[in-house]
Amino acid sequence: MADRQQRGLDVLHRIAGVARLGGLGQSLERRLHDGRRRNPVQLYQVLGELVEPLAGNEVSDNILYGMARLAEEEFHDQPRALSHYDQIIADYGEGGLNDEALWHAARLAR
């Protein structure tokens, strides 16, 4: 499992363009903005491939949050977006994106 997680981190570092874990969240946000314009379907697929190997990592909630935003804003798939927000709430309740996920999940569930 550690090897799979390391490969996932390597891919994430290449996507985000940073070498250290601490800067990944902000850098990932910039890459999401760029990737949405270029090819949102491919970006969503790559992020989806990172969810399992990086589960529990400090940037995993950022990956799920990016996927939720893509699902809602690019694909207009509210149930899929809601499932990603719910996963952030369930798995990363103490994380920095928990409040955002709660707000968006409540908004989509109405």
N, C-alpha and C positions, 0 to 999 in steps of 0.2 A: 504494500500500500504506500509506503514511503516513497518508493521510486515513482509510482504513478502521481503522487502529489507533487514531487519535484518536477516531473515533466509538465504538469499543469501550471506550476509556478513559472517555469521557463517560458511557456507559451504566453502566459499573462504578462510577464516582464517584456517580452517582445511586442505584444500588442500595445502595452502602455508606454513603452519606451523609457522605462526607469529601471535602475539596478537594485534599488532597495525597496523593501516591503512597505515602509512608512509612506512613501509617495505614490503608491499605486492607486489609492482611492481617487485622488484629484486627477491624476494622469488618465485613469480609466474614464473619468467623466469627459475629459477633452477628446479622447479617442472615440467615445460613444457618439459625441456630436459629429465628428468627422465621418465615422462609419455609417451613421444614419443617412447622410447625404450620398455616400458612395454606393453602399449595398446593405441595406438593413437586414435582409434575409440572411445573408452570409454572416453578418455580425452576430445575429441572434443564434445561429447554429454554432458558431465558435464559442460564444459565451456558454451555451448549453452544454457543450462538451467539457467545459471547465468546472461546472457545478459539482459534479460528484468527486473528482479527484481533489478539489480544493475545499470540500465540505469542512466546516469548522474553522477555516482559515480566517484571518481578520479582514480579508477583502471579499469574502464569499457573499456577504449581504450586499456589497456594491454590485457584484455580478448579477445577483437576483433582481436587484432594483433596476439595473439597466435593462434586463430582460423584460421586466414588468412594464417599463416605460415604452420599450419597443413594441411589445404586444398591444398595449393600449393605443399609443399614438401613431404608430406606423401601420399596424395590421388591423387596428380597430377590433381587437379580440379581447373584450372586457373579461370574460371568464378566465382566459389564460393569464391575463394581467393580475386578476384577483388571486389566482392560485400562487403566483410568485410573491405577491405581497403577503399572503397568508403564510407562506413558507418562511419569509423573513421574520414574521411575528413569532412563529412557532419555534424556529431554530436559532434565532439571533435576537431574542427578546431584550437582551441587555446591550445590543449593538447601537451604533450611532444612527442607524436608519429606521429604528423601530417606530419612532413617532411618525415619521413620514409614511411608513408602510401602513400603520394603523389608520391614519387620516385617509390615504388613498383607498384602502380596503373598505372603510366605512362609506366613502363616497361612491364606490362602485357597487357596493352591496345594496344601496337604497333602491 
